[in-house]
Amino acid sequence: MSLKKLGKEMLNYFQSGVSYMIPLVTAAGLLTSIAVIFGGTNVWDQTDTFWGVIRMIGQTGLQFIVPMIAGYIAYAIADRPGLAPAFICGMIANEMGTGFIGGMIAGLAVGYLVNALKKIPVPAQIMSLKSLIIIPFVATAVVGLIFWYILGTPITALTEALTEWLNGMSGANAAILAAILGAMMAFDMGGPVNKIAYAFGVASFTSGGYAASTAMLLAIAIPPFGMFLATLLNKKLYSESERDNGKTAMIMGIVGITEGTIPFAVADPLRVIPSIIVGTAAGCAINGAFGVTQETMLATFMAIPFTSNIFLYCIAILVGGLITALMVNGLKLMKFRKKEQQHQANI
């Protein structure tokens, strides 16, 4: 197998793992965020108050991010026999502080090892024991020991260095990182590139890298907001159904769903997709340059009250939305005028 094919295969497995992880992050992240919002920062040390219990439930869920990403990457590679060993090795990776990177490596290692073990012939008398006992035992022991004695320490060091780098980012560096994450989030609106950026933001959030998680979460609603503004700024460029789609997209954006932009992108990909990429990247870059962060898992508009500077954060959203709207309308107007010229020429 070529390196290019192997890389594409791993990316597909990774995307599958992230897809399974998203509901966990949504539920646990929102519960933790709501607890801190209403209960204050003291809830981190409490379980004797209602908001303290909500925080405990959410935080318990967040501790399963690494095992879950490991488990479902292995599941994508090797089906059910890979699940249990990967969950266990993911827990080991989490315990060692390897973070998201450790979970990914554990999932890949278990998945490929289990696939190899499945191909080993065994006597018919013990065939039924192969999937139930032999494969889980061998895969868990081998990958678990390798992680503990060989891989875990360097991965932990890498994770800590990455976290320190993210936390130390400011100015131009923070703006560049935010722009890249914003562009990736807007690129395919829930597709593989979006999921990579989402996973990176979540990993940063769980390790305290709020600059990256803020950029990722900010990017979620800029595309639908931009398209909503576009339908308001020049109604002639959009049909009545598209204007209705703009209102729907805005409502979806407010609650943190990017996919409201998809009908526009499908109808006119050459003008919509570049516009939402540029607008989202610009909005995130501006926010990154301002150094505004928020320490919840709330997206774009819902996060406004909890940002370190509400005014500057809102400026970033507005600029991102306006750039998207003006660019897409400008491109559509060029197309509209070209059609008019062709029509005049044919008369």
N, C-alpha and C positions, 0 to 999 in steps of 0.2 A: 504493500500500500504506500502511495506517495505521501510526502509530508503535507502537501496541500489538501489531499483527500482526508488524511487523518485529522488535520486541524479543523476542517469543515465538519467532520463527524463529531469531534469533541464539542464544537460550538453548538451543534444541534442537541447534544446530550445536556449541555449546560443550560440551554434555553428551556428544555423540558423540566429540568430541576427547578429553575426560577419560576416557571409557570405554576408548579405545585406549591412553591413557597409564598407566592404573592398573597393568597388569602390569609396565611398565618401572619405575615407582616402587617397586613391591613388590620386584622382583628386585634392582635397584640399591641401594635404601634398606636392605634387609635385609643385603646383602653388606657395605655400608659400616658398618652398625651392628655386625655381628658382628666385623668386623676391628678396630674401635675397642674393643669389649668385651674381646676376647681378646688383642689386640696392644698396647693402650694408646694414648694420644694421639700417641705418636711415629710411629705408622704413617702419619700424614698426610704425612710427609717421606721415607718409605721405599719402595723397591721391591726391596730386597735381602733381605727376609724374606718368609716365607709370608703373614703377615697384612698386610704392606705391599702385596703383590701383590693380595690379596683386596680391600683398600681401593681400589687403583688401578682394578680391574675395576668395582667398585661406583660409584666416583666418575666414571668414564668414562660409565657409564650415566646418572647424574644430569645430566651435561652435555647429554644429548639431550632433556631434558624440554621445553625451550622449542621446539626444532625439531619435536618430535613433536606437541606440542599445535597448533602452527601447521599442520603437514602434514595432520593429520587433521580439523581444522576446515575447511580448504580442500577436503579430500576429501569431507566431508559436503555441502559446498555445490556443488562442481563436478565431483565424481567424480575419476577418475584423472588427467586433465590438470592438476588443481590440486596434486597431491602434490609433484612435484619442485620447482616454483617456491617453494612454501610451505616445504619443508624448507630450501632455500637461504636464503630470507628469514628463516626462523626462526633459522638459524645466525648471520646478520648481527645479528638482534635480540639473540641470546644474547651475541655478541661485544661488543655495545655496552652490555651490562649492563641491558637493559630488563626482564629477568625475565619472569615469567609473563604480565604485562599486555602486553608487547611481542609475545610469541608469539601471544596471542589476536588482537591487532590485525593482525598479519602474516597470520595464517590467514584472517581475515575479508576483508582487502583483496585477497589473492591469489584467494580463492574467488570473490568477486563480480566481480573483473576478468576472470578466466578464463571465467566464465559469460557475461559481456558479449562477450568475444572469440569465443566459440563461436557466437554468434548472427550474427556478421558474415559475409555471403556471400563466397565466394572462387571463382575459376574451378575447374572440375572437374579440370583438369590438376594443380593443386597441393593438392587436397583432402586427399590422404594426408599431405602435409607439414604441414598445419595443426596437427594434434594433436601430431605428433612434434617439430616444430621451431619453428614460428611462435609458437604460444601459449606454450610454456614460455619461449622467448627473450624475448618481449615482457613477459610477466607478471613474470618474474624481474628484468629490467632496470628496469621501471617501479617496482615496489614496492620493490626493493632500493635504488634511487636515492632514492626518497621517504623511505624509512626513514633512510638515511645522512645526508641533507641537511636533512630537515624534522622527521620524527616521532621519531627515535631519541633525540635529546638531551632533549626535554621528558618523554618516557616514562621515561627513565633517572632524571631528577630526581624524578619522581613516585614511582618504585619505591624510590629511596633515602630519600625523605621518609617513605614508608609503613613501610619497614624500621626507620627511626629511631624512628618513633612506636610501632611494635610493641615494639621493644626497650626503650623507655622506659616502657612501661605497668606500673603496679603498683596494688595496693589495689583500690579500687572499679572503676576503669576496666578492669583486667585481669579482674576477676570478671564484669563485664558482657559483655566480648568473649567470654570462655570460655563463659558461659551461652548466648549467641547461637549460637556454634559447636556447643555440645552439643545444643541444641534442634534445630538444622538437621540434624545427623548422625542424630538419633533420629527425625525427622519422617517420612521415607519409607524408611529402612533400605536404602539402596543406590539410591534413585531420584534424580531430578534435583536436588532440594534438598540431599540428602546429598552428591552429587557436587560441588556448588558449594562446600560447606563443606570437603570433602576437598581440592579443588583449592587453596582458599585456604590451608589448613594446609600442604600440600606446598610451595606458593610461599613461605610464611613460613619453612619449614624450610630450603629451599635458600638463602635470604638471611639466615639466622641469627636469625629471629624465633621463638625456641623456645617462647614463651608461647602463641602461637596454634597451633603444631603440636602442642604437648603437650595442649592442650584438645581438638583434633580427634581425636588418637589415643586419649586417655583415654575419649572418648565412645563408641568403637567397641563395647566389651563391656559397658557399663552396662545397656543394654536386655535382652540375654539373661541377664545376671546377676540383674537385678531380677525377671524373669519366673521364673527358677529359684527364687529366694527366695520368690516369691509362692506357687508350688506346694508349697513346704515349710511355709510358715506357716499355710496353710489348705487342706488337701488336699480338703476337702469341696466346694470351689468348682470343682474340676477333675476331669475324667474320668481314667481310668487312662492313656489315650493322651496326654492333655495333660500329665500328670505325667512321662511318658516324654519328651515333647517338651521339657519343662523341663530334663531331664538332658542331652539332645542340645544344646539351646541353650547350656547352660553350657560344654560341651566345645568347641563352636564359638566361644564368646566367649573362652575361654582362649587360643585360637590366633588371635584377632583377626578373627572373622567375626560381623557383626551379624545376618546374615540368619536365624539360628536363631530370632529373635523373630517372623518373618513369620507362621508358622502361628497364633500367638496373636492377632496383629493382624488377620488375615483372619477368624478365628472371632468376634472381638468388638472391632471397630475403635473403637467409641465409648468403650470403657473402657480398652483397652490403649494405644492411640496417645497420648491425653493423658497417661497415667501415665508412659510411657517418656520423653516429651518433658520433663515436669516433673522427673522423677527425674534424667535425664541432665543437664539444664541446671543443676540444683542441685549435683550432684556436680562438674561442671566449674567452676561458679562458686566453690565452696568451695576447690577446688584453685587456681584463679586468685587468689583472695584470699590464700591461703597463700603464693603466689609460687613454688610448686613447679614445676620444669621438668625435662625430660629431653631429651637431645640425640641420640636415636636415632629410627628410624622404626618402633619396636616399639609394638604396641598394648597398652593397658590393663594386663593382668596380666603380660605378658611384659616390660613396661618397668619393673616395680617395682624390680628391683635397681639400675637405672641412673638413678633419679630423684635430685633434689637433697635430698629429704627423704622417705625411705621411709615413715616413720610417718604423716606428714600426707597423703601421696599415698594410702595405704591407707585412711585415714579418709574421704577424698573419695570413693573407690570404694564403700566400705561405706555411706556416707550416701546416695549416689545410688541404689544398689541397694535400700536399705531404703525410701526414699521411693517409688520405683517400685512395689515389692511392696505396701506398705501402701495406697497410693492405688488401685492396680488391684483389690486385694482388697476395699477399702472400697466401691468402685463396684459390684463384682460382688455384694457382700453386700446392698447396697441393692436391686439387681435381684432377687436371690434372695428377699428378704423381701417385695417387692412381689408377686412371683408367688405366694408362700405366702398372702398376704392375699387375693389374687384367688381363689385356690383355696378358701379358707375361706368366702369370700362366696358362692361358687357351690354350696356344699354345702347 
